[in-house]
Amino acid sequence: MTPVQDVLPDLLAALRVDGRALLIAPPGAGKTTGVAPALLDEEWCTGEILLLVPRRLAARAAAEYMAGQRDERPGQTIGYATRLDSKLGKATRVVVLTYGVFLSRIQADPELTGVSALLFDEVHERSLDGDLALALALDAAPLRPDLRILAMSATLDGDRFGRLLGQPKRIVSEGKSFPLTIQYARRDAAARLEPQMASAIRTALGEHKGSLLAFLPGVAEIERTADALGALQPICVLHKLHGSVDPAAQRQALAPPPAGQRKVVLATSIAETSVTLNDVRIVVDSGLARRPRYDRGAGLTRLVTERASRAAATQRAGRAARQAPGVAIRLWEEAATASMPEHDPPEILEADLSSLLLTCLQWGQPDPTLMPFLDPPPAAGLGEARERLLRLGATDADGRITDHGWAIAALPLEPRLAHMLIEAEKRGFGAAAAAVATLLTERGLGRNDADLELRYRRWRSDRSPRAEAARRMAQRFSKSPGETRASDLAKALALAFPDRVSRRRGGGGENWQSIGGRGFRLDSASPLASSQWLAVGEVAGHAAGARILSAAAIDETDVLDLFADRIETRHEAAFDLATGGVTPLRSRRIGNIRLSSGPDPAPDSDVIEAELLAAVGKHGVDLLPWNEAARELRHRAAFARALDESVPALNDETLTKDLETWLAPLLSGKRRLGDIAAGGLADALRGMLGYEGMRAVDRLAPGEFASPAGSRHPIDYAAPGGPMVEVRPQALFGLATHPHVGGGRVPLTLALTSPAGRPIQTTRDLPGFWLGSWREVAREMRGRYPRHPWPDDPASASATLRTKRADARNQ
């Protein structure tokens, strides 16, 4: 008798009265296999009971267990339906199915005709398909007020799920409590995981009784840990449990070991929930999990190894105490548990939402945020999904689903793969597309080489039940006859991921440039490394250099044929920093890959101007041929702005930011920056200042100093000591006050020179100079320049730039 049977009366009563309920029961309580059969005898239950589980392994195992309890085979009263396999019959009343299969069923029949109850198992996992399945069921509920809905989990956010389901009765099962001992064994994060896991497993087998279940993040770690374990004791039988393992091998991993033997099961998170591994008394937990993370900037989903959540660690530890007292050995320090995330993040917040959006459009709801989701899909993810569906032709410009979109939605594949299948059928290689879809969605089929064609050949010769089931699925995808050629595999893959089609960069085969602009990396030892072009499917890692996980060599002629509508001729220009000019080029491109290029016999002037403008933006405005007038105007404007912030700025930063406004008109018809007309830059600056700005500059920073002698002298506003003017003292005779600029606020620096233009003295206090050092200067200058006046009292003398004799003639 399972613990959940103790609460069945309350649960059945809640479903009879309210039609909905929440069941919270710990691992091992029997909720997955105990509730559905108990509903069969309810008066209201005249149709099917659909038990929705997150994984195929759980669906098959649960159905087989429940059927066995009735001394039946799956497919009689109790059956299952997954993407690869199903066991159903005319008399089947309980159907265990994955969320993906349920989505197809409810889309085809929103009223779920003939269904009496929906049981959502392990809803806490928050997979994208799980959240979507629950949302559709709740949205369709008004069509079927008699339909019972039950959400079940071991670790459930009861308050939030309660609000989502309309506050149904919450049933809690305490479960069967076997003693569980938690031990911690510190792991060196800098060292390889697998040897440490192997060591912990050997130690645990020596210290504790029963079979052992070890949790590892992925298939690769399972294989390496198995190698690190080496030969175990004869009584220990090693099993590997993950989604790529054949059903027969999965059953062996779940079943009790033969008498006198112990199981050692190396598993991914697939073993956390919904299944019971018989005889397990020991759990060794790496504390790691591998999850898909979608990089919206790159448009790529990558697998990331992360710390498991506390909820996952609890689920894993509970595997050891389902049938007897057990021990869970965690490879981390006890204090680190508190810093682990409480739950795994909902997939809806991070995943590619293309499938979800298309499903909602098919459902008749163009805005998925209005659907009853526990967490609404984020706007950024929906925006990207809308763009992708538009590019695939699944929706039109108004966001409505097209005929092609309906065809895509009818296939149990994500939109890109469904689009590939449809397009490949039209082009005559549908069988190859079906093979590609199968290989990409069934992990480990044909092993995990990057070369998809090699994986296909292995799969074709594989006679295992899983490989046979995959072949039957591929045949359902496509009815196209004929042998699948390697070139067709590559073309199909290219149709699914056109932006990932890549050409080799360099000779080593490690670096690849994609049509979409992303750079990919490939193991140089791969047979694919010698190819010139690749159709790329799966990638993992950072966007700047994602690692290629699956690809197929493709001929350039096939690329050009498939994407002829994407090939474009571009008029380009290459800027030469040394000459300040551009060389017009013409190139043929497909996306970001240049197919050919050469001189452009008919250059596009707009492209040349844009390249000149871009060069100035990149290298700075110092590239421009500034003349003295333009430089002086910038200095004057800077000085004026320091006194009056209303004067527009003409500094490097502002000019660079506004290039389109002031510089672009000067580049019309030009091929070199040096071809800009003399005075053009100064005129452009005056235009930026405007009428009022120029008035302010002229008032605060006049360009010249007019001396009492009538001469005009340019003012240097870039001088280190402030505005400066060079002038002979004779031009200043009779001036009793010092000249200023800046509206009278800043004294001019007067650089006094001899009649020969040599420096005499610098002053910012002319009256003080007249009264002070002038006498000594005049005495010295009279000997050198006797023909010029050097009066004792210059403040009262007449300003002149003539010699004494010339002055006498003019009197």
Residue, then its C-alpha position, 0 to 999 in steps of 0.5 A: m500500500t502506497p502512502v498516497q492511498d491514505v489521502l485518496p478518499d479526500l482527493l476523490a471527494a475534491l474531484r467529485v465536488d470541485g472538479r479540480a485539486l492539487l496533490i502534494a506528495p513526496p517522492g515515493a508516495g505513489k502519486t504517479t502510479g496510484v491516482a489514475p487507476a483509482l479514478l477508474d471506478e468513479e461515477w463521473c469517470t466514463g472516458e479516458i484518463l490522461l496522465l501527463v508526465p515530463r519524459r518518455l521514460a516516465a510515461r513508459a515506466a509508469a504505464e508498464y508498472m500500472a498495467g503490471q499491477r492489474d496483471e495486464r500488458p500495456g495497451q489494455t486498460i492502461g497504455y502510453a503514447t510518446r513520440l517514438d512509441s505507443k501502446l494503446g488499444k480500444a479498451t485503454r482507459v488510462v493513457v500516460l503521455t508526454y506533454g508534447v503528445f498532449l499538445s498535438r491532441i488538444q490542438a486537434d480537439p480542444e474539447l478533449t472529447g471522451v476524456s474525463a480527467l487530466l492529471f498533470d504530474e511533476v508540474h514543478e519542473r516548469s518545462l515549456d511544454g508542461d506550462l503550455a499544456l496546462a495553459l491550453a487545458l485551463d483555457a479550454a476548461p469552459l468548454r468542458p465543465d465536467l473535465r477533472i483537472l489535477a496538478m501533482s508534484a512533490t515540491l509545489d508552489g501551492d499558493r501560485f498554482g492554487r491561484l492559477l487553478g482557481q483555488p482548488k482543494r489542496i491535498v497533502s500526502e506525508g509519504k512513507s518516511f524511511p530514514l535518510t542520512i545526508q553526507y557531504a564530501r567536498r569536491d575540488a571544483a578545479a579538478r575533473l568531476e569524473p574521477q572524483m565521482a568514481s572515487a565517491i562511488r567506490t567508497a560508498l559501495g564499500e561502506h553501504k549496502g544496496s544499489l547505488l544511483a549517481f547523478l551526473p550532468g550529462v551523457a559525456e560525464i556518465e561515459r567518462t565516470a564509467d571509464a574512471l570506475g573501471a572494473l567493479q566487483p562481480i556482484c555490481v552491475l553497471h547501468k547508464l540511464h539517460g534519454s538516449v538509452d534504449p528502452a530495454a536498457q532503461r527497464q533494466a536500470l529501473a528493475p530490481p537487480p538479480a538476487g545477490q547482485r547490486k546495481v550501479v546506475l549512472a544517470t542524468s536528471i531524468a531519474e529525479t522524478s516520476v520513476t522509482l529505481n528499485d533497490v536503490r539505497i545509496v545516492v551520490d549527487s554531483g550537485l550539477a545539472r545540464r540545462p538548455r539556455y537560449d541566447r537571444g542575441a545569438g539566436l542559439t540554444r546552448l547547453v550549460t552545466e550549472r549547480a542543481s537547485r535545492a529542490a532537485a537536490t531534495q528530489r535526488a536524495g529522496r531516491a535513496a529512501r523510497q523503499a528502505p533507509g538510505v544515504a545520500i552523499r553530496l559532493w559539496e560542502e554542507a554550507a553551500t546548500a543554502s546558496m543553491p537556487e531554490h528551484d530550477p528557473p521556468e523554461i518559459l522565461e529563457a527558451d526559444l518561444s517560436s513553438l509556443l507562439l505558433t501553438c497559441l496562434q493555432w489556438g486562436q490567441p495571438d497574444p500569449t501573455l493573455m493565456p493562463f500561464l503561471d509565468p507569462p512569456p517575456a516580451a523580448g522572447l515573444g518579439e524574437a519568436r514573431e520575427r522568426l515565424l515571419r522569416l519562416g513564412a509561418t506568419d504574415a506581416d500582420g502576425r496572422i498564421t499562414d497556410h505554411g504556418w498551419a502546415i508547420a503547426a501540424l507537425p510534431l517538430e519545432p518550427r524550423l525543423a517542420h519548415m525544413l521538412i515541408e520545403a524539402e518535400k517540395r524539392g524532392f529530398g523529404a526523406a533526408a529532411a525526416a532523417v535530419a529531424t530525427l537525428l537532431t531531436e533524438r539525442g545520441l542516435g548514431r552517437n554524438d559525432a559532429d558529422l551528421e552524415l556519419r551519425y546517419r550511416r551508423w543509425r541506418s545500420d543500427r538494429s536496436p529497438r530505439a533505432e527502429a522506432a526512430r526509423r518508423m518516426a522518420q517514415r511518418f514525417s516523410k513519405s518520400p521514396g528513394e535513397t537518402r544521399a549525403s548531399d541531401l542531408a546537408k541541403a535539408l539541414a541548411l533549409a532548417f538553419p539557413d543563417r548557420v550555413s558557414r564557410r571555412r576561415g583559414g586553412g585549419g578548419e577550426n574557424w567558420q564564418s556563418i551567413g548570419g554573421r556568427g563565428f563558429r568553431l570546429d574540432s580540427a580533427s573532425p572529418l568536416a574540417s577539410s570541407q569548404w562549406l558546412a550546413v550547421g545544425e546544433v551549436a553550443g557555447h558563447a555566441a562569439g565562438a560557439r562550438i559546432l555539435s552537428a553539421a554536414a559538408i555541403d557544396e557551394t553550388d548547393v548553397l547558391d542554388l538553395f539561397a539564390d534569392r539571398i545572394e546580393t551584389r553590394h557596392e562597397a568602399a575600402f578606406d585607406l588611412a594613409t591617403g584619406g581616400v576610398t577604393p570603390l569595390r563590388s562584391r557578391r554576398i550571401g548574408n555575411i559571407r563574401l563570395s567574390s569581390g573586385p573593383d567597381p566600374a560603376p561606383d555608388s557615390d552614396v556608398i563612397e560617402a558613407e565609407l568616408l563618413a564612417a572613417v571619420g567616425k572611427h578615426g576622429v575628426d583630425l582626419l579632415p583637412w582643417n585650414e587655419a580659419a576652421r581651426e581658429l573658429r573652433h578655438r574661438a567657439a570653445f573659448a566663448r562656450a566656456l563663458d556662455e554655455s548657450v554657444p554650441a559646442l564644436n569639440d571632437e566629441t560633438l562633431t563626431k556625434d553629429l557627422e551626418t548633420w554637418l560633414a555629410p553634405l561636404l562629402s557629396g561627390k568626393r572620393r577623398l577627404g582632401d577633396i573637401a573644398a577650401g573653406g568648406l569646413a569653416d562654413a559648416l562650423r558656422g552653420m552649426l553655430g547658427y546666427e545667434g551662436m556666431r554673434a556670441v562668438d564674435r562678441l566674446a571671442p573676436g577673431e582680431f584685435a584692432s590696435p590704436a594704430g589702425s592695424r588688425h592682429p589675429i588673436d590666438y585662442a589656443a595659446p597656453g596662457g589664454p587668448m594672445v595677440e602679437v603686436r608691436p608696442q608702437a601700435l599701442f602708444g596712447l593706450a592707457t588701459h589693457p585690452h580684454v576679450g570675453g565681454g571685458r572679462v579676460p585680459l588679452t596676453l600681449a606678445l610685444t615684438s620688435p620692428a623685426g618681429r622678434p619677441i620683446q616682452t609678454t604682458r597682461d598689464l599694459p599700463g603697468f608695463w608702460l610705467g615699469s619695464w618700458r624704460e629699460v626696453a626702450r633704451e635697448m631698442r633705441g640702439r637697435y632700431p633708431r629709426h622707430p619711435w621709443p618715447d619715454d611716455p608711451a601712454s601719451a604718445s601717438a600710436t604709429l607703425r611708421t618710422k620717425r622720418a615717415d611720421a615727420r613727412n606726414q605731419 
